[in-house]
């Protein structure tokens, strides 16, 4: 059973529950926007009785989902997730997140950050820790990579998104990163999901390449149940019988998730197809399908990339993609989110609005 209260009543709700319920498993509390969601697995429990009698409940929803905190019914207008500064995902505007698959050097990341920013990205991505199928492949620079990426992001005025692989390193990664990414191989690493849920950072949760939509949403539920509502879902392709692309990019899942969940969902066309000439058409299709943004691999010199070189976009292809996405969004009555500096006082109150500047050098 899901109880919906006003967020301003959060302290009162928690106090009443904690005073009467002897175990933390009696209720899960998560704040989503101006709503306080309280999930009680057993509607006949003491926690449910306390809430029914509190006078603080605005709405009660019977459980009809395996992931009630992520369910669209819990927040019908959808969620807005702030990545850092005024960069947001969700709402009307479409967010571009870009950068190299892996952090290789300070020079490479500085150039990548400028490239991402010039093309209209609102956040910088890059991997300091790289889970690779082959033990002999480049595994990332680790803590040094975190420091390099954080510095590149600060210099460009972009929040940074990077993957965390191990619950033991969540705090370390959170010291350097604005957003914690859980990759496809860890989408059902429940210890890691709980840890990032407690880390105080937004979470970008990629779909496991063998996960159904339902399993993906249940993975997100682990993060919300730990008290963190700031989850961005990322479709990055699933494994099928088709070898023509690296994975099969399931854009139908975008429409399904937008119907079933209030969480924003973005698409990673780079890992979904694995070939740079296919990234742009799938990016445009993602925008048309109603996604909230893109996660794109770019590199100042793709031929020299140490990781996923075949899918990385150079400057010309990246600017061309960004401009073409803007054209599709215009036809849908949407626009690109704009990267803005963090305000001197007070949090951001909503998504960035207005037209983004035309990327320099867009190929026509």
N, C-alpha and C positions, 0 to 999 in steps of 0.2 A: 504494500500500500504506500502510495506517495502522497505526502502532505506538502502543500505549497503555502508558505508564509511570506510575509513582507520581509525583505532583507533587513530593514531597520529593527526588526524584532529578533535579530539573530542571538543576541546575548540572552534575552529572556527565554527563547526556545531552548537554547543549550542548557541554561540553568535549570529549567524545569525537567528536562530529560535526565540530566546528570544527577539531579537530586533524587529521582525516583527509580532510575534504571541501573541495576547493579553491574551490568556488563556493557562494554562498548559495542558489542554485537547487537544490541537491542535497536539501534537506529544509526543511520548514516546521514550526516548533515553536509550539504554542499551548497555554497552560494553561487548562483548563476545570474549575473546582472542584478536586477532589482528584486529577484525572487530567491527565497531560501527553500531549497528542496530537502525534505527529510524523508528518507526511505526506511520503512519499517517492514522487514521481510514477512513478519507474521502480523496480520491486521488485528489479531486478538491479544497481542502482547501488552505488557505494562506500558511500553513506550507509546503504543497506539492510544491507549486509554488516556495517558497523560496529555497527549496532543489533542485528542478529541475534547478534553475538558479545559484546555488552556485558554480558549477564546482568541488564540493567535493565528489560527488556521484560516486561510482564504479559500482553499480548494482542496479537495481530496480526490485522488485518482486511484482507481483499482489497478493492481498490477496487470498489465497486458503485454509486458515486454521482458525479455531477459536482461535488458540494460535500461532500467527505468530512468536513471539520472541523465542518460544521453537522449532519451526519447523526445521527439518533437513536441509531444503533448506537454512536457515539462516546461518548455519555453517556446511557444508557438511562433514567435517573431524571429527566432534564431539567435545565435550567440555571436558576440563580437570579441575577438581575442586580440589583445595588444601584445605585439612582439617585443616592444621596447621603444622608448621615445613616443612618437605618435604613429608608428607603423602598426597597422591593424590588418586583420584578416576577418572577413565576414561583412555582412551588410551589402550595400549597393556596389561599392568599389571593388575592383579586381586587383589583387596583390601579386606582384612579380618578386620572386626570391631567386637569386642567381649566384653562381660562384663555381669554382672548380670542385670536382668530386673529392679531391684530396689536397690538403695543405702540403706544399712541397718546399717552399722557401719564403723568406720575408719579401723578396722582390716579386715573386710570383703572386703572392697574396695581395700585395699593395697594388699591383697592376690589375688583378682580378677585381678588387674592390672598386677601383676607379671605373673599370669597364662595366661592372654591375650597376653602379650609380648612374653613369652616363646613359645607360640604356633604359633607366626608369625603374630599377629594382628598389624595393623598400627594405630589403634585408639581404645579408650576405651569407651564403652557405659554404661549407667546406668541411672536410673530414680530418680531424686530428688522429682519430683511432679508426682504422679501416678493417672491417671484417671481410676477409677475402677467402674465396673457395680454396685457393692454393696457398699453402704455407710459405711458398717461395715468392709470392707476390708482395708488392710494397704494402706495408701494414700501417703506414702513417708515422708521424713524428711524435705522437703522444703529447706529453705535457708541453714540450717546446712548441708543438703545433698549435696548441690552445693559446699560448701567449702570442704567437705570430698572428693568429687569426683575430684575436681580440684587438691587437694594435691596429691591424688593417681596417677593422670595422670602425674603430674610434676615429681614425684619420679620415675615413670617407663619410662619417656620420651615419653609419648603418648598423643596426643591431645584427648580431651574428647567431647563426643556427648551426649546431654541430651535433654529431651523434655521440651517444654514450652507450657503452657496451656492457658495463658491469656495475651492479649496485654499489660496489666498493669505491667506484670513482665518480659517482653522481655528484657528491659535494665538490670535488675538484673541478669537474667540468662546469658546474653551476657557478663557480667563482669567475670563470672567464666568458661563459656564453650567456646570451640573453634568452635563447630558446634551446631546449633539450630535445634532440631528435631520437626517437626509438625506431631503429631500422627494421626492414622486413624480416630479417633472421631472428629478431628479438620481439616480434609483435606479440608473441604469447609467452614471453619470459615474465612470469607474473611477479617474481621478486623484484625485477627491474621496474616494472610498471608501478608497483607500490612505492618504490624508492623515488622515482621521478614525481610521483604524485605528492610526495612530502617535501620536495626540493624547493618550492617557492618560485619556480620558473614555468613559463608556458611550455607545453609539450607538443611536438609535431610527431604524430604517430602514423608511421607508414603501415599500409596493409601488408600482412604476411602473404608471400606469394602462393601459399597454399590455404589461405583463410577465406571462408565465406564472409559475406557482408555481416551476417549475424555475429560471427566470431570476432570480427574486427571491432564491432561496436561493443561487444562484451569486454574486449581488451581495453577500450577507452573507458569503460565503466570502472575498471580497476583504478585508473588515475583519478576519476571524479570521486570515487568512494573514499580515496585517501584525502579528499578535501580540495583538490585542484580542478576547477572547472575550465581552465584555460587550455583546451585541447584543440588542435587543428589536425584533422584527418588528412591523409595523403594517399591517393590511389597511385600505385606505381607499377601496376601490371601483375598478372598472375601467371602461374606456370600451366601451360596447356600442351597439346600435341603439336602446335604450330612452330616450326623452327625458323620461319622467315624473319621474325623479330625476336629480340632478346627475351621478352615476355609478351603476353597478350594484354594490352592496355584495355582495361574493362571500364569504358566510359559509361556503360549502362549502370555501373555501381554508383557513379556520381549522382545520377537522378534518383536512384533508390535511397541513397543515404540522405540526400536533401529532403526526401519525403519522410523518412523514418526518424531522422535525428535533427536536433537543433545545432549541432556542432558544425563549424565551417569545414569544407572539404576542398583541398587543392589537388592538383594533378602533377605528377612527375613524368613528363613524356620522354625524358632522356633515358631513364632506366627502363621505361616501358617498351621502347622500341630498339634502343641500342645502336642506332645509326643516325648520324647527324642530319642526313637528308630527309628523314622521316619525322624529326622532332617538330618542325614548324606545322605541318598539316595536323598532327595530333594535338598540338597546343591550341590551334584554332578550333578544333573539334571540342576540346575540353571547355573552352570559353563558351562555345555555342551550347554545350550540354548543361551549363549552369554552374560550373565550378566557381570557387571563390578566389582562385589564384593558380599560379604555376610555380614549380620548383624546377629550375633549368640549369643544366651543366654548361658552364662557359669556361673558357681558358684563353689567356693571352697568346698562347702558342699550342694549339691542340695536338700537333704532331709530337710535341715533347712531353705531353702529359704522362705522368707515372701511373695513372689510374683511369680507365674508361676513356681512352683517347678517341675511340671511334664515334662516341656520341657527343663529345664536347663541341660547342659552337665557338667560332672565332668572332671577332668584333662585327664584321659585316653581317654574318648570319644572325647574330644576337640582336642587332639593331633592326634587321629586317623582320625578325619574329615579333619583337616588341611593337613595331609599327603596325604590322598586320593584325595582331591581337587587338590593338586599339581600334582598328577599323571595324572588326567584328563586334566589339563591345559597343561602339557607337550605334550600330544598327539595333542593338538590344536595349538601348537606353541606359547603358552603363559606361563607366570610365575606369581608367587605371588609378589606383591609389597612388598618392604622392609621398615621397620620402621627405619628411620635415624634421627639423631639430626638435629635441625634447623641450617642452615648454619650461620656462623658468620656475613656475609655480603651478601646482595642481596637476592632476592626471588628465589624460586625454578623455574626452567625453563621447567620442564616437569616431567613425571612420573618417579618414581624410577625404575631402571632396574637391571637385573641380578638375579641369583637364590637366593631364600630365604634359610636361614639355616634350616636344618631338625629339626622339633620340637623334643625336648628331650622326650624320653619315648613313641614314637609313637607305638601303638599296631599293630602288624603285623598279 
